[in-house]
Amino acid sequence: MLGVSGDDLQPKLVVLDFLLESPDLHSIETVAHANTFAFEPIQSWPLGSHWSENGIVDMDIRAEPGPATFSPPGLKIPFGLDTRERLIAVTQHVRSGVLHYFIPSRAITTLIGATKTSQWGRLFAWDEWGPQRTRCFLSPQPVSNVWVCTTYGMRGVLPKIDHSSWWLFEFNQGVVHQSLRERQVKVKETRVSKPFRKDVVTRGQFQISTFRGDEHARCEVMLSEDNLVFVDVR
């Protein structure tokens, strides 16, 4: 289970184990069986400057589908989602735009699995978990808070500037590695400067495709296992 903690300049993901945690009411900062994953801090600019209100305004976490969607063990189907991994999309709304993070769940679970249960309460700095395993993008465009199914399994979508075309990101590493071998190319790193205190460089491996809808429409896009659903929201 993921939660959000921290202030408006350095948010954190809190990953907790409900099976070990007591049923009592807790604040997210006081749960006993949890580890925390910090993001790179946002720059704090002097009062009176153009960026003086550059804190994080809002933060969303998305990961679809829910556990009930996965096929039961033993069901004979030709393919399906890997129940051990999913793509977590974290969106941070800042004054200068929107920060989109794509986080394969193994970027978190492998570190938790390597941590002894007696070490609950550990804080992982951004440099320990983020740069090599995730991707961060700065965009002027938010994703919809109504048409919210923008991830499915290990795929995610983001709007381009005009909202008539979209990027589709594939983080399934089997698919990505096969594509890289066939094309004999390397995925370049992503560098984001503003609004961070220092450049955030991410190198998580992915494959990207572009899809265009009606150029006269303002579309939102939802993902399912086999389809992209374009919704004209004019």
C-alpha positions in Angstrom: 0.0 0.0 0.0 1.3 3.5 -0.9 0.7 6.7 0.9 1.9 10.3 0.7 4.0 12.1 3.3 6.4 15.0 3.5 6.1 18.8 3.0 5.3 20.8 -0.1 9.0 20.9 -1.1 10.0 17.2 -0.6 7.1 14.7 -0.9 7.6 11.1 0.0 6.0 7.8 -0.7 5.2 5.7 2.3 5.0 2.0 1.6 3.2 0.1 4.4 2.2 -3.5 5.1 -1.4 -3.8 6.1 -1.0 -7.5 7.1 1.5 -6.5 9.8 0.0 -3.1 10.8 -2.5 -2.9 13.7 -6.1 -2.0 12.8 -5.9 1.1 15.0 -6.2 4.6 13.5 -2.8 6.1 12.7 -1.4 9.1 10.9 0.7 8.0 8.0 3.9 9.3 9.7 3.4 7.0 12.8 2.7 3.6 11.2 5.2 1.0 12.5 5.5 -1.3 9.5 6.4 1.0 6.7 9.4 2.3 4.7 9.6 5.8 3.1 10.9 6.7 -0.3 11.9 10.4 -0.8 11.7 12.4 -4.0 14.3 15.0 -5.0 13.5 18.2 -3.2 11.8 21.1 -5.0 13.7 24.4 -5.2 12.7 26.9 -2.6 13.0 30.4 -4.2 13.3 33.7 -2.3 10.2 35.6 -1.6 9.4 38.2 -4.2 11.0 36.2 -7.1 9.1 34.9 -10.0 9.1 31.4 -8.6 8.5 32.3 -5.0 5.4 30.0 -4.9 7.1 27.0 -6.5 6.0 24.3 -3.9 3.9 21.3 -4.8 0.2 22.2 -5.1 -1.2 18.6 -5.4 0.0 15.0 -5.7 -1.8 12.0 -7.2 -0.9 8.3 -7.2 -2.4 5.9 -9.8 -1.9 2.2 -10.5 -4.4 0.1 -12.4 -5.9 -2.4 -12.5 -6.8 -3.3 -8.9 -5.9 -6.8 -7.5 -9.3 -8.2 -8.2 -8.7 -7.8 -12.0 -5.9 -10.3 -12.0 -6.7 -13.8 -13.2 -7.0 -16.5 -10.5 -4.1 -19.0 -10.4 -4.7 -22.1 -12.5 -7.0 -20.3 -15.0 -5.8 -21.4 -18.4 -5.5 -18.2 -20.5 -2.9 -17.5 -23.2 -1.6 -14.3 -21.6 -2.3 -11.9 -18.7 -0.8 -9.3 -16.5 2.1 -10.1 -14.2 0.7 -10.1 -10.7 4.1 -9.4 -9.3 4.6 -6.0 -11.0 2.6 -2.9 -12.0 3.4 0.6 -13.1 2.9 3.3 -10.4 2.2 6.8 -11.9 2.8 9.7 -9.5 1.8 13.2 -10.6 3.0 16.3 -8.8 1.4 19.6 -9.7 3.9 22.4 -9.3 3.7 26.1 -10.2 5.9 25.7 -13.2 4.1 22.7 -14.7 3.3 19.0 -13.9 5.9 16.4 -12.9 5.0 12.9 -14.1 6.9 10.0 -12.5 6.6 6.4 -13.9 7.7 4.0 -11.2 7.8 0.2 -11.9 6.7 -1.4 -8.6 9.9 -3.5 -8.4 11.9 -0.3 -8.0 10.3 -0.2 -4.5 9.6 -3.9 -3.7 13.1 -5.1 -4.5 14.5 -2.6 -1.9 11.9 -3.6 0.7 12.6 -7.3 0.0 16.3 -6.7 0.6 15.6 -4.9 3.9 15.2 -7.0 7.0 11.8 -6.8 8.8 13.6 -5.4 11.8 14.5 -2.4 9.7 11.0 -1.0 9.3 11.0 2.7 9.3 13.9 3.2 6.9 14.1 6.2 4.7 15.4 5.7 1.1 16.9 8.8 -0.4 16.0 9.6 -4.1 19.5 8.6 -5.3 19.0 5.1 -3.8 15.8 4.2 -5.6 14.9 6.7 -8.3 17.4 7.6 -11.0 18.2 4.1 -12.3 14.7 2.6 -12.0 12.1 5.3 -12.8 11.4 8.0 -15.3 10.5 11.7 -14.5 9.0 14.1 -17.1 8.0 17.8 -16.8 5.0 18.7 -18.8 2.7 21.7 -19.1 -0.3 19.4 -19.3 -1.9 17.5 -16.4 -3.7 14.2 -16.8 -7.4 14.2 -16.1 -8.7 13.7 -12.6 -12.0 12.5 -14.1 -10.8 10.1 -16.8 -8.3 8.6 -14.5 -7.4 5.2 -16.1 -4.1 6.4 -17.5 -2.1 3.3 -16.4 -2.7 -0.3 -17.0 -0.3 -3.0 -16.0 3.2 -1.8 -17.1 1.9 0.9 -19.5 1.1 4.5 -19.0 -0.1 7.5 -21.2 0.7 11.2 -21.1 -0.8 14.0 -23.2 1.2 16.1 -25.6 0.8 19.8 -25.5 -2.4 20.1 -27.7 -4.2 17.1 -26.1 -4.9 15.7 -29.6 -2.0 13.3 -29.5 -0.6 11.2 -26.7 2.5 9.3 -25.7 2.2 5.6 -24.8 4.9 4.3 -22.5 5.7 0.6 -22.2 7.8 -0.4 -19.1 7.5 -4.2 -19.5 11.2 -5.0 -19.5 10.8 -8.1 -21.7 9.2 -6.0 -24.4 11.6 -3.1 -23.9 14.8 -5.3 -24.1 13.5 -7.1 -27.2 12.8 -3.8 -29.0 16.2 -2.4 -28.0 17.9 -5.5 -29.4 16.0 -5.4 -32.7 16.5 -1.7 -33.2 20.1 -1.7 -31.8 19.5 1.6 -30.0 19.8 2.8 -26.4 17.2 4.7 -24.5 18.5 8.2 -23.6 18.3 9.5 -20.0 15.7 12.1 -19.1 16.9 15.3 -17.4 14.6 17.8 -15.6 16.0 21.0 -14.2 13.2 23.2 -12.9 11.7 23.1 -10.4 14.3 21.0 -8.5 17.3 22.1 -6.4 19.5 20.1 -8.7 18.9 18.3 -12.0 16.9 15.1 -11.8 18.2 12.5 -14.2 16.3 9.3 -14.7 17.3 6.2 -16.8 14.6 3.6 -16.3 14.2 1.6 -19.5 11.0 2.1 -21.6 9.6 2.1 -25.1 7.5 4.9 -26.4 4.8 5.3 -29.1 2.8 8.3 -30.3 -1.0 8.1 -31.0 -3.0 10.9 -32.5 -6.7 11.5 -32.1 -9.0 14.0 -33.8 -6.9 17.2 -34.3 -10.1 19.3 -33.7 -10.9 17.5 -30.5 -9.6 17.9 -27.0 -9.2 14.3 -26.0 -8.5 12.4 -22.8 -7.3 8.8 -23.0 -7.9 5.8 -20.9 -6.1 2.5 -21.0 -7.3 -1.1 -20.8 -5.5 -4.3 -21.4 -5.9 -4.2 -25.2 -7.2 -0.8 -26.0 -6.7 3.0 -25.9 -10.0 4.8 -25.4 -10.1 8.4 -26.6 -12.8 10.6 -25.0 -13.7 14.0 -26.6 -14.2 16.2 -23.6 -15.1 19.4 -25.4 
